[in-house]
Amino acid sequence: MGEMENMGMTDNQYKDFVENFKEDLEELNEYKEANDDERYEKKYKRVMERLEKSLKR
């Protein structure tokens, strides 16, 4: 649990973060299966930006 505390997240915040990330991955998979490259690229970029922002905190 120490790592989450170092990140300043409660258990519930961490679970919400993981759930949102899971949903993003599922959405990316749907776009890939539908061969919707434009929406895939936009979503991928947003996800990566959000992860980069989280890592800089």
Steps between C-alpha positions, in 0.01 A plus 500: 500500500797730546533574128143628471555721802818639341295584191246678719214268409251327723397142431182618332681757286747233387219259418320774304821574308549133413133459400518806274820371342337161441204670331737702281677181390169332423395801293832496313447131426151571363641765267774264384253218434280742302803621303421853617856628492408867541309450825766251618779753447308781675417280800853360518644852501265610781583193708874551456472871589307413815759240601787740432326765711453249783865399490616862529311562825 
